[in-house]
């Protein structure tokens, strides 16, 4: 869901810019946990200069990784950004504080449509604020793929593309693809349906070039694969670098995701967190982050300031008919999550 700077390089850059992620308690500090490459470092520097608040910034890879970091309790995070289903899980576990939106007047820059979508995991819009959104689909090379077939997830099982298919290195995203082919909800907890999906993914494995997340767009830009399952923002970014690439959200449906900010129970600097949220809603800062991440923003003022071809891009800003055919992920309970993870590990370990 991020730029293709390597995690190692990003870590070096962050070390140079920020103090790290200790648990030092100061009224002029803010400890933030976010996806990798999901916020322009210059924006953080601007916030520090404008407010005098020192930001301690840490990145993670997957929502599950975020949850593990938080639950370890070693750091008192003040503000976290993560995916919809993990926000819901944290709310269910009473690990989230209500946001005082009186302290975030620039919230009005955000399209209310995405607060409505957010009600699927934050029913009263009390605990979260949307940051970026999008879909999951197939990024493909038009010179290598039959475009008449990319409207279906089934193309990822086509033996004509053996060794040229990149699947998501993500249990929920890869199972989503198989479940949608089978006509099931991506939120099913039916173990028989999960097993059917696993069987389908095992049959596909000999055709798979690699299981990747951030690196998938690099491979597609470099024309090392014919197609890849990616987030729409990654697709939009890749299209800027290779005009042979295109993006499709298959007709069987997909995942409509919203990444949101929330203030965890561990927060010791809630007011600072709310100042930062208001800062992120500012049009110039939102634009900086859009340019850095290249995912669909809920910020109306930012979108209106974009060039028309970007505003109208169905890859970056999915049309209503695409979103209506998508589902938002729901959290799994611990037992279900463990069972699904075992099925995924069996796929990854299979010869």
Buried (B, 14 or more C-beta within 10 A) or exposed (E): BBBBBBBEEBEEEBEEBBEEBEBEEEEEBBBBBBBBBBBBBEBBEBBBEEBEBBBBBBBBBBBBBBBEBBEEEEBBBBBBBBBBBBBBBBBEEEBBBEBEBEBBEBBEBBBEBBBEBBEBBBEEBEBBBBBBBBBBBBBBBBEEBEEEBBBBBEBBBBEEBEEBBBBBBBBBBBBBBBBBBBEBBBBBBEEEBBEBBBBBBBEBBEBBBBBBBBBBBBBBBEEBBBBBBBBBBBBBBBBEEBEEBBBBBBEBBBBBBBBBBBBBEBBBBBBBBBBBBBBBBBBEBBBBBBEBBBBBBBBBBBBEBBEEEBEEBBBBBBEEEBBEBBBBBBBBEEEBBEBBEEBBEEBEEEE
